[in-house]
Amino acid sequence: MFRRPLDFLSSLPARGDLVEIRLGPVRAWMACHPHVVRQVLTDPHTYDKGGPLFDRLRALMGDGLVTCRQDAHRRQRRLVQPAFRPARVAGHTRLTGQEARALSRAWRPGQRVDVTAEMMALTTRATSRLLFSGSLDAERSATVRDCLGTVTRGLFVRTVVPFDAPFRVPTPANRRYRDALARLHALVAEIVAERGRGGPPHDDLLATLLEAAGDTGGRVGPPGEREIHDQLVTLLLTGVETTAMCLASAFALLADHPDAERRLHEEVDDVLAGGRAPDHADLARLGHTRRVTGPMASPSAGSPRSPPAPRTFRC
């Protein structure tokens, strides 16, 4: 489990639909069948967020939407919902399309591209614009990418090892992890403080949260400074790395399945004639494209494919 964690997890479905794992004195269960996974994910009253794994995640990203318990989740969801209304989501589509087009136009025929790094850069820019508008310049974006890479590498083992003692030892890996986490939180705190000092209006999630903080008469209690910080860190962590790995995996799978790649290009050329950027209305017509880039994009019937190591592809 510690040396080859993805291979270990991929081997568990062969042992049953619900597999018990011993983590020292702690017992954990892995839901391996889609129906069991769905039951756990759609019944938050029975399967509330708690226990040592979520305690570790709260130490990473605070008590935001991903880690808060059920009794706090509805209120937190209402706080961020205005940023995800249909009209706003249409704007998100345009923004993401702009970033994708800028990235692809920077590629040149014959150039070898590190797809994993490029997807991390893409999702960092898109997510930071949605959360903070233009508050992340090139230097700050590079800091976010570096910190997220270090944090995600150290996160898995911290969520499965039942003891804290190994992580208190000042090893180089532990020091890098703590430093990256501190830098990430400091950067978010700096951006919130800058916005609090005033300036031009913004149309982003931070503006939505700050507006809610000033609405003392609303249905939802106003968020405090700590809660605003936690929501931003949560969405930054969940919006950048996981999306980038999903896209990088899609590139790897398309390289291995040329028929699916050909269908993807045909659909995009048909729906987006002339090479125009997609708008929100186009997404429903890009059915094959959405299946390719979805979290379960693998066309094989076996276990989900692990995120690829950095790979290069010729443009």
Backbone bond lengths (Angstrom), bond angles and torsions (degrees), N, CA, C in turn:
res aa  C-N    CA-C-N  psi(-1)  N-CA   C-N-CA  omega(-1)  CA-C   N-CA-C  phi
1 M - - - 1.463 - - 1.528 111.28 -
2 F 1.341 117.41 -36.21 1.461 119.47 -176.45 1.519 111.95 -85.81
3 R 1.337 117.28 -33.52 1.461 119.29 -177.76 1.525 111.63 -80.70
4 R 1.348 117.59 -40.23 1.466 121.58 -178.19 1.529 108.57 -134.73
5 P 1.321 117.07 70.59 1.471 119.73 -171.15 1.522 114.31 -60.91
6 L 1.343 117.95 -39.94 1.462 118.98 -177.65 1.523 110.99 -69.60
7 D 1.333 117.12 -37.89 1.463 119.60 175.57 1.523 110.19 -63.18
8 F 1.324 116.08 -40.80 1.461 119.64 179.76 1.527 111.28 -62.50
9 L 1.326 116.47 -48.60 1.464 119.69 -178.63 1.525 111.29 -63.90
10 S 1.343 116.38 -37.88 1.464 119.51 179.96 1.523 112.30 -67.94
11 S 1.325 117.46 -20.57 1.463 120.57 -179.64 1.524 113.03 -82.56
12 L 1.322 117.58 -14.99 1.465 119.96 -171.86 1.529 114.50 -69.39
13 P 1.352 121.47 -35.74 1.469 119.04 -179.45 1.523 113.94 -56.83
14 A 1.323 117.83 -26.67 1.466 119.76 178.53 1.521 111.76 -67.93
15 R 1.334 117.46 -16.05 1.461 121.48 -178.37 1.527 112.90 -95.77
16 G 1.334 117.76 -6.34 1.453 119.07 177.15 1.513 112.27 144.58
17 D 1.337 115.35 175.33 1.462 121.02 -179.70 1.526 112.38 -77.32
18 L 1.330 116.13 -28.63 1.463 121.83 -179.88 1.527 106.59 -137.55
19 V 1.333 116.65 113.06 1.465 121.29 -170.29 1.519 109.84 -114.33
20 E 1.321 115.66 130.82 1.464 121.08 177.65 1.525 109.54 -87.51
21 I 1.332 115.78 136.66 1.458 122.58 177.90 1.524 107.73 -123.64
22 R 1.317 116.70 135.01 1.462 121.71 175.94 1.524 109.36 -95.87
23 L 1.307 116.82 118.35 1.461 123.19 176.54 1.526 107.20 -109.44
24 G 1.328 115.73 78.32 1.460 118.70 -172.66 1.523 108.68 65.03
25 P 1.327 118.30 -126.99 1.462 120.27 179.49 1.529 113.52 -80.77
26 V 1.312 117.23 -4.58 1.464 121.54 -175.27 1.529 109.50 -99.12
27 R 1.330 115.98 137.75 1.464 120.73 175.15 1.525 108.75 -103.43
28 A 1.325 115.14 136.83 1.467 121.63 176.63 1.516 108.04 -131.07
29 W 1.341 115.69 158.43 1.451 120.63 179.76 1.525 109.34 -126.79
30 M 1.312 115.49 137.25 1.452 121.86 178.17 1.524 108.84 -108.64
31 A 1.335 116.49 120.22 1.461 121.52 175.75 1.520 107.93 -79.99
32 C 1.339 116.97 115.97 1.466 121.90 -173.01 1.522 113.58 -109.09
33 H 1.321 118.31 -10.27 1.462 120.54 -179.70 1.525 109.14 -105.63
34 P 1.333 118.53 139.09 1.472 120.01 -177.81 1.522 113.98 -54.11
35 H 1.327 117.93 -38.00 1.468 119.77 -179.51 1.531 111.28 -66.97
36 V 1.334 116.36 -37.44 1.469 119.85 177.70 1.521 109.76 -68.02
37 V 1.323 116.43 -43.14 1.467 120.09 178.36 1.525 110.35 -59.45
38 R 1.329 116.31 -44.19 1.466 120.11 179.97 1.522 111.21 -62.04
39 Q 1.328 116.90 -40.99 1.464 120.22 179.74 1.522 111.20 -60.99
40 V 1.339 115.60 -43.03 1.465 119.55 -179.47 1.528 110.69 -66.65
41 L 1.329 116.86 -43.05 1.464 120.27 -173.97 1.523 113.40 -76.20
42 T 1.333 117.82 -23.03 1.471 119.97 -175.76 1.521 112.86 -105.83
43 D 1.321 118.65 5.21 1.465 121.68 177.74 1.528 108.94 -126.10
44 P 1.341 116.85 71.86 1.465 119.41 -175.39 1.520 113.76 -69.02
45 H 1.331 117.78 -17.57 1.457 118.98 178.56 1.524 110.81 -70.65
46 T 1.324 116.61 -40.80 1.463 120.48 177.66 1.520 111.17 -78.43
47 Y 1.337 115.44 -43.71 1.461 120.60 -176.15 1.520 109.20 -107.90
48 D 1.321 115.91 69.39 1.459 120.00 -179.45 1.531 109.36 -73.58
49 K 1.331 115.22 162.78 1.463 120.37 -179.31 1.526 109.26 -82.58
50 G 1.287 116.19 119.43 1.448 120.02 179.36 1.511 110.65 -172.83
51 G 1.325 116.55 179.10 1.445 120.76 179.34 1.514 112.39 92.98
52 P 1.328 116.27 179.32 1.477 120.03 -173.38 1.511 114.26 -63.41
53 L 1.340 118.51 -32.86 1.455 119.31 -178.31 1.524 110.92 -65.94
54 F 1.335 116.85 -45.85 1.463 119.15 179.72 1.523 111.55 -72.27
55 D 1.327 116.98 -27.72 1.464 118.68 174.56 1.528 110.03 -61.76
56 R 1.334 116.46 -40.17 1.466 119.52 178.37 1.527 110.70 -67.14
57 L 1.336 116.14 -40.13 1.463 118.91 179.55 1.524 111.27 -65.64
58 R 1.335 117.03 -36.29 1.474 119.20 177.82 1.518 110.86 -63.90
59 A 1.329 117.03 -34.21 1.462 119.60 176.61 1.522 111.24 -65.24
60 L 1.327 116.31 -26.66 1.463 120.78 179.49 1.514 112.02 -82.29
61 M 1.340 117.26 -53.40 1.458 120.22 -170.22 1.521 114.66 -117.47
62 G 1.325 118.44 6.27 1.454 120.57 179.72 1.522 111.80 80.95
63 D 1.315 115.87 -165.64 1.462 121.19 -175.33 1.524 109.48 -104.17
64 G 1.337 116.14 64.21 1.456 121.58 -179.19 1.514 111.99 -96.80
65 L 1.325 115.81 -162.50 1.461 121.62 -174.99 1.523 113.31 -58.20
66 V 1.315 117.69 -34.62 1.460 120.66 -175.95 1.520 111.73 -76.00
67 T 1.315 118.07 -32.92 1.460 120.72 -171.32 1.520 114.32 -109.51
68 C 1.330 118.83 -13.82 1.469 119.39 -175.19 1.528 110.66 -71.20
69 R 1.316 116.25 154.47 1.458 121.79 178.76 1.531 110.33 -75.72
70 Q 1.328 114.70 168.15 1.455 121.44 -173.34 1.523 112.43 -58.04
71 D 1.350 117.24 -38.92 1.464 119.43 -175.79 1.533 112.29 -66.49
72 A 1.337 117.84 -19.03 1.466 120.69 178.73 1.527 112.38 -103.89
73 H 1.323 116.78 -12.57 1.461 119.46 -170.46 1.520 112.27 -68.77
74 R 1.340 118.91 -41.91 1.464 120.89 -177.78 1.526 110.99 -59.67
75 R 1.329 116.49 -44.88 1.458 119.04 -179.89 1.529 110.73 -64.08
76 Q 1.316 117.56 -44.00 1.456 120.25 -179.17 1.526 110.89 -64.45
77 R 1.319 116.61 -38.48 1.461 119.77 179.35 1.525 110.49 -62.98
78 R 1.325 116.85 -40.03 1.468 119.64 179.07 1.521 111.56 -65.61
79 L 1.322 117.24 -29.59 1.457 119.80 179.05 1.524 111.70 -64.04
80 V 1.326 116.72 -40.66 1.461 119.76 -174.76 1.523 112.75 -94.53
81 Q 1.338 118.23 -11.60 1.461 120.80 -175.18 1.526 114.30 -56.42
82 P 1.337 119.99 -38.64 1.472 117.74 -179.96 1.525 113.95 -56.06
83 A 1.323 118.03 -27.04 1.464 120.83 179.91 1.522 112.23 -77.04
84 F 1.340 117.34 -8.03 1.460 120.38 -176.32 1.524 112.19 -124.72
85 R 1.326 116.73 24.76 1.461 120.34 172.80 1.525 109.31 -71.21
86 P 1.340 117.76 158.35 1.470 119.94 -173.60 1.526 114.44 -51.46
87 A 1.324 117.50 -43.66 1.465 119.12 -178.70 1.529 111.40 -63.96
88 R 1.329 116.50 -37.81 1.456 119.70 179.21 1.527 111.31 -71.02
89 V 1.342 115.93 -38.51 1.465 119.76 179.76 1.526 110.57 -63.26
90 A 1.332 117.13 -36.82 1.465 119.74 175.91 1.530 110.35 -59.01
91 G 1.310 116.91 -40.04 1.463 120.24 175.79 1.515 112.00 -65.81
92 H 1.337 116.95 -36.01 1.463 120.41 177.34 1.528 110.42 -62.01
93 T 1.354 115.97 -38.37 1.462 119.82 179.46 1.519 110.36 -61.89
94 R 1.322 117.00 -45.56 1.466 120.23 179.32 1.528 111.16 -62.54
95 L 1.321 115.64 -42.86 1.463 120.27 -178.70 1.532 110.66 -62.29
96 T 1.335 116.42 -46.73 1.457 120.13 -179.62 1.521 110.69 -64.18
97 G 1.335 116.58 -38.95 1.458 120.09 176.82 1.514 112.17 -61.79
98 Q 1.328 116.91 -38.98 1.462 120.17 177.85 1.526 111.22 -61.46
99 E 1.331 116.06 -43.56 1.461 119.55 -179.47 1.524 111.35 -67.16
100 A 1.336 117.16 -40.63 1.464 120.37 179.41 1.526 110.94 -64.66
101 R 1.320 116.14 -41.16 1.471 119.77 -179.93 1.527 110.82 -67.05
102 A 1.328 117.08 -41.40 1.464 119.83 178.81 1.521 110.83 -62.02
103 L 1.330 116.74 -38.41 1.458 119.76 179.29 1.524 111.47 -67.76
104 S 1.325 116.60 -48.89 1.467 119.18 -176.00 1.526 111.60 -67.28
105 R 1.325 117.93 -31.57 1.463 119.98 178.32 1.523 112.11 -70.15
106 A 1.329 116.57 -20.27 1.463 119.73 177.59 1.520 111.91 -78.69
107 W 1.346 116.93 -15.26 1.465 120.44 177.69 1.521 109.80 -80.23
108 R 1.321 117.04 148.29 1.448 122.90 -179.04 1.526 110.27 -124.04
109 P 1.344 118.23 148.16 1.466 120.53 178.03 1.523 111.24 -53.72
110 G 1.330 115.61 133.27 1.451 120.82 179.90 1.511 114.34 86.65
111 Q 1.331 118.26 -11.85 1.457 121.22 179.57 1.523 109.78 -72.46
112 R 1.342 116.62 140.68 1.454 120.76 175.02 1.522 108.30 -94.47
113 V 1.321 115.85 129.83 1.456 121.84 -171.25 1.528 109.98 -117.86
114 D 1.319 116.81 129.25 1.464 121.78 171.38 1.525 106.82 -80.48
115 V 1.329 115.73 97.64 1.462 120.55 -170.52 1.525 111.69 -64.01
116 T 1.334 117.29 -39.60 1.466 119.29 -179.20 1.525 110.65 -60.73
117 A 1.332 117.15 -47.06 1.466 120.48 179.39 1.522 111.33 -64.78
118 E 1.331 116.89 -40.07 1.458 120.25 -178.97 1.531 111.42 -66.84
119 M 1.321 117.01 -38.99 1.466 119.24 178.28 1.531 111.14 -68.52
120 M 1.326 117.09 -35.80 1.468 119.30 174.88 1.522 110.83 -62.61
121 A 1.340 116.69 -41.80 1.464 119.90 177.90 1.524 110.65 -63.90
122 L 1.337 116.94 -41.62 1.463 121.23 -179.74 1.518 111.44 -62.69
123 T 1.325 117.37 -51.49 1.466 119.67 -176.58 1.523 111.64 -69.81
124 T 1.330 117.38 -29.46 1.468 119.26 175.78 1.525 110.35 -64.06
125 R 1.330 116.52 -46.71 1.470 119.55 -179.59 1.521 111.33 -65.55
126 A 1.328 117.43 -45.57 1.466 119.90 -177.63 1.523 111.19 -65.52
127 T 1.326 117.08 -47.16 1.465 120.31 -178.14 1.515 111.20 -65.73
128 S 1.325 117.32 -41.54 1.463 119.13 -179.52 1.521 111.29 -65.52
129 R 1.339 117.99 -34.06 1.469 119.69 176.34 1.526 110.85 -67.01
130 L 1.330 117.48 -38.47 1.454 120.68 179.14 1.525 111.44 -68.25
131 L 1.322 116.44 -35.15 1.466 120.15 -177.49 1.519 112.29 -86.88
132 F 1.348 116.51 -43.37 1.465 120.65 -169.23 1.521 113.94 -124.23
133 S 1.329 120.19 10.49 1.463 122.81 -172.45 1.517 110.03 55.26
134 G 1.311 117.72 -123.56 1.455 120.08 -175.57 1.505 114.33 -98.57
135 S 1.334 118.16 25.10 1.461 120.38 -174.83 1.521 113.55 -76.11
136 L 1.326 118.26 -13.52 1.464 121.28 178.99 1.519 109.57 -103.43
137 D 1.319 116.36 104.22 1.462 120.07 173.53 1.526 108.63 -79.83
138 A 1.330 116.29 -174.52 1.464 120.23 -176.06 1.527 111.47 -60.82
139 E 1.332 116.85 -39.67 1.468 119.98 -178.75 1.526 110.89 -66.80
140 R 1.328 116.55 -44.11 1.462 119.32 179.16 1.525 111.64 -67.31
141 S 1.322 117.45 -38.21 1.468 120.11 177.82 1.524 110.66 -62.00
142 A 1.327 116.63 -40.66 1.466 120.09 177.84 1.527 110.57 -63.84
143 T 1.328 116.68 -38.19 1.465 120.54 177.45 1.520 110.90 -62.57
144 V 1.333 116.68 -44.07 1.458 120.59 179.19 1.521 110.60 -61.23
145 R 1.323 117.63 -45.98 1.468 120.69 -179.62 1.522 111.39 -61.34
146 D 1.321 116.37 -45.14 1.464 119.79 -179.22 1.528 110.85 -63.99
147 C 1.319 116.20 -44.49 1.467 120.12 -178.30 1.528 111.17 -65.55
148 L 1.331 116.71 -43.45 1.460 119.45 -179.22 1.521 111.27 -63.94
149 G 1.330 117.10 -39.15 1.449 119.36 178.47 1.522 111.81 -60.44
150 T 1.334 116.55 -43.63 1.467 120.56 179.86 1.523 111.20 -68.85
151 V 1.331 116.54 -42.74 1.458 120.10 -177.62 1.524 111.51 -64.83
152 T 1.328 117.41 -46.13 1.463 119.26 -177.05 1.527 111.34 -67.33
153 R 1.345 117.52 -31.22 1.464 118.74 176.82 1.523 111.35 -65.97
154 G 1.339 116.39 -34.50 1.461 119.07 -178.60 1.514 114.41 -91.60
155 L 1.334 117.19 -8.11 1.462 119.75 -173.02 1.521 112.13 -73.75
156 F 1.330 117.93 -41.25 1.462 119.20 -173.62 1.516 111.28 -57.99
157 V 1.329 116.31 -52.34 1.458 118.41 -175.53 1.523 110.88 -64.03
158 R 1.343 117.99 -30.51 1.456 120.47 179.59 1.526 112.62 -72.47
159 T 1.315 117.39 -20.26 1.467 119.28 179.40 1.518 112.20 -91.94
160 V 1.327 118.48 -12.06 1.466 119.03 -178.62 1.517 113.53 -113.30
161 V 1.331 118.43 -23.96 1.463 119.30 178.30 1.521 108.71 -76.82
162 P 1.351 118.17 124.10 1.469 119.97 -173.08 1.520 114.37 -77.57
163 F 1.328 118.92 -2.66 1.451 121.16 -177.47 1.519 110.23 -117.38
164 D 1.343 116.08 143.80 1.462 120.52 178.16 1.517 113.17 -86.87
165 A 1.326 116.53 -19.59 1.467 120.13 -172.78 1.526 113.59 -54.55
166 P 1.348 120.37 -42.94 1.474 118.55 -177.92 1.517 113.41 -61.29
167 F 1.338 117.23 -23.75 1.462 120.01 -175.35 1.526 112.26 -92.36
168 R 1.338 116.06 -5.82 1.467 119.45 175.33 1.518 111.47 -87.17
169 V 1.316 116.92 -17.98 1.455 120.92 179.55 1.532 109.10 -70.18
170 P 1.328 118.30 130.49 1.481 120.09 -175.61 1.522 112.86 -77.71
171 T 1.314 116.54 58.81 1.459 120.51 174.71 1.524 109.50 -74.00
172 P 1.332 118.33 160.97 1.478 119.23 177.86 1.526 112.22 -56.13
173 A 1.338 118.28 -40.92 1.470 120.67 -179.38 1.519 110.81 -65.02
174 N 1.327 117.77 -42.72 1.465 120.46 179.48 1.522 111.19 -66.23
175 R 1.327 116.63 -38.91 1.473 119.13 178.67 1.522 110.84 -66.38
176 R 1.340 116.59 -40.78 1.471 118.81 177.94 1.514 110.80 -62.64
177 Y 1.314 117.51 -41.28 1.468 121.25 -179.21 1.527 110.70 -63.60
178 R 1.332 116.77 -49.33 1.468 119.58 -178.83 1.526 111.57 -63.69
179 D 1.335 116.73 -38.97 1.462 120.40 179.50 1.527 110.70 -65.46
180 A 1.338 116.96 -43.52 1.468 120.33 -179.61 1.511 110.60 -63.98
181 L 1.328 117.35 -42.27 1.460 120.98 180.00 1.525 110.66 -64.39
182 A 1.334 116.87 -42.60 1.468 120.36 179.62 1.526 110.80 -64.70
183 R 1.327 117.38 -41.59 1.466 120.69 179.39 1.525 111.16 -64.22
184 L 1.328 117.21 -39.55 1.462 120.72 -179.71 1.525 110.82 -64.63
185 H 1.325 117.02 -47.05 1.463 120.23 179.03 1.526 111.01 -65.25
186 A 1.332 117.85 -38.31 1.464 120.66 179.85 1.523 110.51 -64.75
187 L 1.323 117.14 -38.08 1.459 120.58 179.82 1.522 110.88 -65.16
188 V 1.327 117.46 -44.95 1.467 120.32 178.50 1.535 110.07 -63.03
189 A 1.319 117.36 -43.67 1.465 120.35 178.86 1.525 111.36 -61.11
190 E 1.327 116.79 -38.01 1.467 120.87 178.78 1.521 111.16 -64.78
191 I 1.333 117.31 -42.07 1.460 120.85 -179.84 1.522 110.53 -65.73
192 V 1.337 117.60 -43.25 1.472 121.05 178.78 1.521 109.84 -61.48
193 A 1.329 117.34 -43.00 1.468 120.53 -179.97 1.521 111.07 -63.97
194 E 1.326 117.52 -40.77 1.463 120.59 177.89 1.516 111.06 -61.13
195 R 1.326 116.42 -44.42 1.463 119.73 -179.41 1.530 110.89 -66.56
196 G 1.322 116.45 -33.98 1.462 119.62 179.29 1.510 113.70 -66.42
197 R 1.333 116.76 -19.88 1.464 119.87 179.37 1.526 112.29 -82.66
198 G 1.334 117.15 1.77 1.454 120.33 176.51 1.507 112.20 99.53
199 G 1.327 115.54 -177.26 1.454 121.49 -178.44 1.512 110.07 134.20
200 P 1.319 117.90 -172.22 1.469 121.26 -178.43 1.522 110.87 -65.55
201 P 1.346 117.40 155.72 1.472 119.91 178.32 1.528 111.53 -66.94
202 H 1.325 115.38 151.10 1.458 121.60 179.68 1.517 109.48 -128.86
203 D 1.325 115.22 153.50 1.458 121.57 176.85 1.525 108.28 -115.98
204 D 1.331 116.58 78.72 1.456 121.43 -177.30 1.523 109.01 -149.58
205 L 1.318 116.35 178.79 1.463 119.95 -176.50 1.521 111.25 -67.33
206 L 1.314 117.69 -37.14 1.463 119.62 178.64 1.522 110.46 -60.43
207 A 1.324 117.70 -41.14 1.469 120.46 177.05 1.524 110.74 -63.04
208 T 1.337 117.19 -39.35 1.463 120.71 178.07 1.524 110.98 -61.28
209 L 1.322 117.08 -44.01 1.465 120.87 -178.79 1.532 111.20 -69.53
210 L 1.333 117.06 -39.80 1.465 119.61 178.97 1.527 111.11 -66.94
211 E 1.332 116.65 -35.73 1.465 120.33 176.12 1.530 110.24 -64.35
212 A 1.340 116.24 -41.63 1.461 119.80 178.15 1.521 111.02 -65.58
213 A 1.332 116.98 -33.51 1.463 120.54 179.62 1.526 111.33 -65.17
214 G 1.334 116.79 -28.89 1.463 119.91 179.07 1.507 114.49 -89.84
215 D 1.342 116.95 -3.39 1.467 121.41 -177.90 1.522 109.12 -97.43
216 T 1.308 116.65 84.02 1.465 120.41 -176.84 1.523 112.58 -77.61
217 G 1.325 117.82 -10.47 1.458 119.58 -178.25 1.505 114.08 -104.79
218 G 1.328 117.87 7.28 1.451 120.81 -176.78 1.520 112.91 -78.32
219 R 1.362 115.05 172.87 1.456 120.80 178.81 1.524 111.49 -66.04
220 V 1.326 115.94 -35.83 1.455 121.40 -178.31 1.521 108.43 -97.16
221 G 1.310 116.83 130.06 1.450 119.79 179.52 1.518 111.57 -58.94
222 P 1.325 118.34 140.97 1.460 120.21 -176.63 1.527 111.27 -64.76
223 P 1.334 117.15 141.04 1.465 119.48 178.75 1.515 111.15 -76.33
224 G 1.313 116.26 147.24 1.445 120.84 174.11 1.522 111.10 -86.70
225 E 1.319 116.51 176.77 1.462 121.17 -178.20 1.522 111.67 -60.12
226 R 1.352 116.81 -40.34 1.455 120.19 -179.79 1.526 111.42 -64.36
227 E 1.333 116.39 -40.49 1.460 119.86 -178.72 1.526 111.17 -67.63
228 I 1.327 117.35 -40.81 1.468 120.28 176.73 1.524 109.79 -59.33
229 H 1.305 115.79 -45.36 1.468 120.80 179.30 1.530 110.59 -59.51
230 D 1.336 116.94 -46.66 1.467 120.57 -177.03 1.524 111.92 -63.96
231 Q 1.338 117.36 -39.77 1.461 119.17 179.80 1.525 110.80 -65.33
232 L 1.320 117.55 -40.36 1.463 120.67 -179.30 1.527 111.03 -66.88
233 V 1.329 117.01 -44.26 1.461 120.17 178.66 1.526 110.19 -63.25
234 T 1.339 116.83 -41.99 1.466 121.17 179.83 1.523 111.11 -59.12
235 L 1.322 117.12 -50.15 1.456 120.42 -176.40 1.525 111.88 -72.69
236 L 1.317 117.28 -28.74 1.460 119.70 175.33 1.530 110.15 -67.24
237 L 1.333 116.75 -45.89 1.458 120.63 -179.32 1.526 111.69 -66.18
238 T 1.323 116.95 -42.29 1.469 119.49 -176.13 1.523 112.02 -81.77
239 G 1.326 118.38 -21.98 1.459 120.40 -176.82 1.510 114.78 -87.96
240 V 1.317 117.86 -22.54 1.468 120.69 -173.22 1.523 111.31 -95.15
241 E 1.333 117.14 -65.10 1.463 120.22 -168.17 1.521 112.39 -69.06
242 T 1.335 117.81 -46.27 1.465 119.07 -176.58 1.531 111.32 -65.93
243 T 1.338 117.24 -39.44 1.462 120.21 178.69 1.525 110.74 -66.47
244 A 1.330 116.50 -40.99 1.467 119.86 179.14 1.527 110.93 -63.03
245 M 1.328 117.55 -42.04 1.469 120.06 -179.90 1.526 111.23 -67.46
246 C 1.338 116.36 -35.37 1.460 119.96 176.94 1.531 109.89 -63.04
247 L 1.325 117.28 -45.57 1.462 120.54 -179.58 1.526 111.28 -66.78
248 A 1.338 117.28 -41.07 1.461 120.05 178.49 1.527 110.54 -63.47
249 S 1.327 116.80 -38.83 1.463 120.16 176.53 1.524 110.68 -64.19
250 A 1.330 117.19 -37.62 1.463 120.50 178.48 1.528 110.51 -62.66
251 F 1.356 117.79 -41.41 1.461 120.37 176.12 1.520 110.50 -59.61
252 A 1.339 116.54 -45.17 1.468 120.12 -178.41 1.526 110.97 -63.56
253 L 1.329 116.56 -42.12 1.467 120.28 -179.44 1.525 111.42 -67.11
254 L 1.327 117.05 -39.23 1.468 119.79 178.56 1.526 110.90 -64.29
255 A 1.330 116.10 -36.46 1.464 118.97 178.10 1.527 111.30 -63.93
256 D 1.323 116.88 -30.16 1.466 121.78 -179.73 1.522 112.95 -89.04
257 H 1.340 118.01 -12.95 1.466 121.68 -176.70 1.529 109.21 -132.56
258 P 1.333 116.93 80.09 1.480 120.69 -174.63 1.523 113.45 -61.40
259 D 1.335 119.25 -28.65 1.465 120.07 178.06 1.522 111.02 -64.14
260 A 1.322 116.51 -43.31 1.466 120.24 177.61 1.515 110.59 -65.36
261 E 1.334 117.10 -36.78 1.467 120.33 178.38 1.526 110.52 -65.43
262 R 1.338 116.02 -42.65 1.463 119.38 179.42 1.526 110.58 -61.92
263 R 1.352 117.86 -44.34 1.467 120.68 178.50 1.523 111.26 -62.30
264 L 1.315 116.46 -36.56 1.463 120.49 178.30 1.522 110.41 -61.74
265 H 1.325 117.29 -48.62 1.461 120.56 -179.23 1.534 111.00 -64.31
266 E 1.320 117.21 -39.85 1.460 120.09 179.97 1.529 110.62 -62.79
267 E 1.325 116.70 -43.40 1.467 119.30 -179.33 1.523 111.21 -65.77
268 V 1.321 116.93 -44.80 1.467 120.32 -179.40 1.532 109.99 -62.91
269 D 1.338 117.45 -42.79 1.476 120.35 179.32 1.524 111.58 -64.26
270 D 1.348 116.35 -32.61 1.464 119.80 -179.40 1.523 111.65 -76.41
271 V 1.333 117.00 -47.87 1.463 120.65 -175.66 1.524 111.36 -75.19
272 L 1.314 116.33 -38.45 1.468 120.76 -177.25 1.520 109.09 -109.78
273 A 1.326 115.87 60.57 1.464 121.71 -177.03 1.523 110.66 -57.20
274 G 1.311 115.38 138.62 1.452 120.54 179.20 1.510 113.96 81.63
275 G 1.325 116.96 5.23 1.453 120.10 177.75 1.511 114.64 77.10
276 R 1.345 117.13 20.75 1.464 118.90 -179.19 1.525 110.44 -72.30
277 A 1.319 115.89 157.77 1.459 121.24 177.97 1.525 109.38 -75.63
278 P 1.331 118.59 146.46 1.462 120.42 -179.59 1.524 111.51 -73.42
279 D 1.323 115.98 148.01 1.462 119.86 167.30 1.523 107.57 -108.96
280 H 1.320 116.15 -179.57 1.465 119.76 -173.08 1.521 111.85 -62.46
281 A 1.328 117.74 -34.37 1.467 120.71 -178.90 1.519 111.95 -67.65
282 D 1.329 117.49 -24.17 1.466 120.37 -178.79 1.521 112.68 -73.31
283 L 1.318 117.49 -23.18 1.460 119.83 -171.43 1.525 111.95 -60.80
284 A 1.335 117.46 -38.44 1.457 119.91 -179.34 1.521 111.80 -66.31
285 R 1.346 117.59 -23.25 1.472 121.16 -179.03 1.518 112.03 -88.11
286 L 1.320 117.25 -10.45 1.466 121.28 -179.18 1.524 109.48 -96.82
287 G 1.323 116.13 60.09 1.462 120.51 -174.04 1.513 113.53 -63.74
288 H 1.334 117.37 -49.51 1.470 119.70 -179.46 1.523 110.35 -65.86
289 T 1.319 117.08 -39.02 1.469 120.74 179.20 1.520 110.78 -60.70
290 R 1.329 116.63 -42.70 1.465 119.54 -179.92 1.523 110.88 -66.17
291 R 1.332 117.98 -34.30 1.462 119.77 178.67 1.532 110.78 -70.73
292 V 1.336 115.85 -36.79 1.462 119.73 178.88 1.516 111.31 -63.73
293 T 1.325 117.08 -42.03 1.460 120.97 -173.39 1.518 112.50 -96.07
294 G 1.348 117.82 7.32 1.453 120.46 178.19 1.515 111.41 -76.50
295 P 1.349 118.27 168.41 1.455 121.68 -176.00 1.518 113.15 -67.14
296 M 1.345 118.90 -20.81 1.456 121.27 177.49 1.524 108.75 -113.65
297 A 1.341 115.89 51.07 1.463 120.85 -171.13 1.514 113.84 -75.63
298 S 1.312 118.35 -15.60 1.462 119.69 -174.43 1.511 111.17 -61.27
299 P 1.346 119.09 125.92 1.449 121.42 179.68 1.514 112.69 -78.25
300 S 1.328 117.79 -6.89 1.458 119.59 178.87 1.505 109.89 -80.32
301 A 1.339 115.55 161.81 1.468 120.35 -179.04 1.512 111.68 -93.37
302 G 1.316 117.97 2.18 1.444 120.35 -176.47 1.520 111.91 -85.87
303 S 1.319 115.50 -158.89 1.460 121.09 -178.39 1.509 110.02 -69.42
304 P 1.350 118.02 153.29 1.459 120.34 178.28 1.524 110.68 -56.19
305 R 1.298 114.61 140.84 1.454 120.00 -178.23 1.513 109.82 -75.66
306 S 1.323 116.77 140.73 1.457 120.53 179.54 1.511 109.86 -72.97
307 P 1.360 118.13 153.36 1.456 120.37 177.05 1.521 109.90 -57.82
308 P 1.332 117.77 138.22 1.452 119.47 -174.39 1.509 112.25 -73.99
309 A 1.328 114.34 153.04 1.457 119.49 166.88 1.522 107.25 -68.43
310 P 1.348 117.58 163.29 1.460 118.59 179.80 1.529 110.98 -51.91
311 R 1.331 116.40 124.46 1.465 121.67 179.40 1.516 108.87 -125.88
312 T 1.327 114.74 158.41 1.458 118.90 177.45 1.509 108.93 -118.25
313 F 1.325 115.49 144.67 1.454 121.72 178.41 1.515 108.15 -132.68
314 R 1.323 114.60 144.21 1.464 118.49 179.55 1.531 109.01 -84.28
315 C 1.340 115.55 130.67 1.466 120.28 -177.73 1.527 109.58 -66.05
